[in-house]
Amino acid sequence: MNATVHIIGAGLAGLSAALKLTARGHSVVVHEATAFAGGRCRSYHDAAVGLTIDNGNHLLLSGNHAALAYLRDIGAADRLVGPSHAEFPFVDLGSGERWTLRFNDGRLPWWIFDAKRRVPGTRVLDYLPLVRLLRAAPGQAVGEVITCDGVLYKRLVEPLLLAALNIDPPQGAARLASAVIRETLAAGGRACRPLIAREGLGSTLIEPALSHLQQRGAVLRLEHQLRALRFAAERVEALDFGGETIALAEDDAVVLAVPPYVAAPLVKDLTVPTEFRAIVNAHFRIAPPADMPQILGVLNGTVEWIFAFPGRVSVTISAGDRLIDGARDVLAKTIWSEVAAATGLPAELPPWQIVRERRATFAATPAQDAKRPGAATRWRNLALAGDWTDTGLPATIEGAIRSGNRAADVIAGPP
Ligand SMILES: Cc1cc2nc3c(=O)[nH]c(=O)nc-3n(C[C@H](O)[C@H](O)[C@H](O)COP(=O)(O)OP(=O)(O)OC[C@H]3O[C@@H](n4cnc5c(N)ncnc54)[C@H](O)[C@@H]3O)c2cc1C
């Protein structure tokens, strides 16, 4: 049997590292500070709406290949649902216009040449500047590479990049925007199908992973918060959990898969992102209209995306820092009035819950992006994972899972 790997943090980064390492014969112990696995990607029962809800609506795209491989590994790929082609219905609350963006499946973007498929009010040439984003220099912000104005920006580029980077796009790192466009729009409609965990994040991404890990002999220790790492010259020699210290054998290793503000005080001289952006989600207990799409993009409102779930309608607002401190009931009413206008649901406010994640993601600016460390450290048995490590992607499920996979390779060597 191979050595034991201790994984600190049971978010998607920690769980993906655990899956890779157990698959390669390592014995794994996952230590999680809270009473549940999943981290920022979790489901829980909410008394206000009387339903199991997700901390936030999470959208995946069919081009998120590491996330889809993770789901296949845990036998849950069929729990993500979405349309068979890349379609994005939108409503503009300002003008009342509605349209559906329809990308064609292949790589050649002929949807741009079809006025019925492309963004209404745009011309073919409007799309050319997007190529500039693909070639952006390191350190540039999106606003330095393309003009953040005009119909195409407002109706496609802004909603896409705001959702993917969780930052007002002009401030966003062009390198990250470029990675998103390269792996989605530029890869063709087959990579852009929107996918959601219809039955919830927990039963799709987390619980099946925990069952698989258990079957492979891994141990999950909840409410087991790492307080300190003890370092020898070249390696971590012990893990300090407060009441308990675990000494590491010569070949044992550690994957630190905690948020950056937890990792920094644990590891000497570690540079990490220090600024964050919020995401606000609202959940309403009401059956969505039968003809409502699973995801509806909203322009010119507070609301950005409306999701239809069984018995529930939920809303996502990215870079929602401006909404963090306001009165919750006022926000719920504003959001619901927009949802009612967009979906035709009754104006009366249904039971609701608002979840405001203050530090949902690191702020995807060029300066913060430059602070992301790689997976390897100067200690031979310590690897870092997390959506904030230098994955080349914004803080997403795909990035978190790739970071876990990469940390596993650092510890175990390439597969
Ligand atoms: C509201 C919201 C909406 C989002 N929407 C999307 C989306 O639509 N699409 C998408 O791809 N991504 C989305 N994301 C981002 C996605 O959720 C994250 O990128 C991903 O979950 C991060 O996983 P992680 O493992 O890197 O970090 P985390 O999930 O933060 O996991 C870190 C874990 O470490 C634990 N921990 C902390 N300190 C200690 C300690 N000392 N000892 C032991 N354990 C510790 C924490 O409790 C946590 O469980 C969203 C995030 C939020 C918050």
The ligand as a MOL file (V3000), in Angstrom:
LIG
                    3D

  0  0  0     0  0            999 V3000
M  V30 BEGIN CTAB
M  V30 COUNTS 53 58 0 0 0
M  V30 BEGIN ATOM
M  V30 1 C -22.8450 31.4410 -4.6950 0
M  V30 2 C -21.8450 30.7990 -5.6010 0
M  V30 3 C -22.1700 30.5390 -6.9380 0
M  V30 4 C -21.2360 29.9400 -7.7730 0
M  V30 5 N -21.6010 29.6610 -9.0630 0
M  V30 6 C -20.7740 28.9520 -9.8400 0
M  V30 7 C -21.1810 28.5370 -11.1300 0
M  V30 8 O -22.2880 28.8430 -11.5880 0
M  V30 9 N -20.3300 27.7780 -11.8680 0
M  V30 10 C -19.1030 27.4170 -11.4010 0
M  V30 11 O -18.3820 26.6930 -12.1050 0
M  V30 12 N -18.6600 27.8320 -10.1790 0
M  V30 13 C -19.4680 28.5710 -9.4050 0
M  V30 14 N -19.0620 28.9750 -8.1540 0
M  V30 15 C -17.6740 28.6910 -7.7410 0
M  V30 16 C -17.5140 27.2850 -7.1630 0
M  V30 17 O -18.4790 27.0380 -6.1760 0
M  V30 18 C -16.1250 27.2010 -6.5320 0
M  V30 19 O -15.1540 27.5070 -7.5160 0
M  V30 20 C -15.7820 25.8340 -5.9700 0
M  V30 21 O -16.8380 25.2840 -5.2200 0
M  V30 22 C -14.5240 25.9840 -5.0830 0
M  V30 23 O -14.1260 24.7460 -4.5650 0
M  V30 24 P -12.8080 24.6610 -3.6780 0
M  V30 25 O -12.6880 23.2440 -3.2530 0
M  V30 26 O -11.6810 25.2870 -4.4040 0
M  V30 27 O -13.0550 25.5960 -2.4010 0
M  V30 28 P -14.1300 25.4980 -1.2030 0
M  V30 29 O -15.4330 25.0110 -1.7420 0
M  V30 30 O -14.1000 26.8120 -0.5360 0
M  V30 31 O -13.5570 24.3620 -0.2380 0
M  V30 32 C -12.6420 24.6030 0.7960 0
M  V30 33 C -13.0120 23.7020 1.9720 0
M  V30 34 O -12.0020 23.8250 2.9830 0
M  V30 35 C -12.6410 23.8170 4.2350 0
M  V30 36 N -11.7280 24.4020 5.2340 0
M  V30 37 C -11.4350 25.7090 5.4320 0
M  V30 38 N -10.5080 25.8390 6.4140 0
M  V30 39 C -10.2070 24.5850 6.8470 0
M  V30 40 C -9.3090 24.0690 7.8220 0
M  V30 41 N -8.5100 24.8710 8.5460 0
M  V30 42 N -9.2650 22.7230 8.0250 0
M  V30 43 C -10.0540 21.8870 7.2910 0
M  V30 44 N -10.9200 22.3390 6.3360 0
M  V30 45 C -10.9750 23.6660 6.0980 0
M  V30 46 C -13.8920 24.6400 3.9910 0
M  V30 47 O -14.8600 24.4550 5.0100 0
M  V30 48 C -14.3260 24.0930 2.6290 0
M  V30 49 O -15.1640 22.9540 2.7540 0
M  V30 50 C -19.9510 29.6160 -7.2920 0
M  V30 51 C -19.6230 29.8890 -5.9650 0
M  V30 52 C -20.5480 30.4710 -5.1240 0
M  V30 53 C -20.1610 30.7480 -3.6940 0
M  V30 END ATOM
M  V30 BEGIN BOND
M  V30 1 1 1 2
M  V30 2 1 2 3
M  V30 3 2 2 52
M  V30 4 2 3 4
M  V30 5 1 4 5
M  V30 6 1 4 50
M  V30 7 2 5 6
M  V30 8 1 6 7
M  V30 9 1 6 13
M  V30 10 2 7 8
M  V30 11 1 7 9
M  V30 12 1 9 10
M  V30 13 2 10 11
M  V30 14 1 10 12
M  V30 15 2 12 13
M  V30 16 1 13 14
M  V30 17 1 14 15
M  V30 18 1 14 50
M  V30 19 1 15 16
M  V30 20 1 16 17
M  V30 21 1 16 18
M  V30 22 1 18 19
M  V30 23 1 18 20
M  V30 24 1 20 21
M  V30 25 1 20 22
M  V30 26 1 22 23
M  V30 27 1 23 24
M  V30 28 2 24 25
M  V30 29 1 24 26
M  V30 30 1 24 27
M  V30 31 1 27 28
M  V30 32 2 28 29
M  V30 33 1 28 30
M  V30 34 1 28 31
M  V30 35 1 31 32
M  V30 36 1 32 33
M  V30 37 1 33 34
M  V30 38 1 33 48
M  V30 39 1 34 35
M  V30 40 1 35 36
M  V30 41 1 35 46
M  V30 42 1 36 37
M  V30 43 1 36 45
M  V30 44 2 37 38
M  V30 45 1 38 39
M  V30 46 1 39 40
M  V30 47 2 39 45
M  V30 48 1 40 41
M  V30 49 2 40 42
M  V30 50 1 42 43
M  V30 51 2 43 44
M  V30 52 1 44 45
M  V30 53 1 46 47
M  V30 54 1 46 48
M  V30 55 1 48 49
M  V30 56 2 50 51
M  V30 57 1 51 52
M  V30 58 1 52 53
M  V30 END BOND
M  V30 END CTAB
M  END
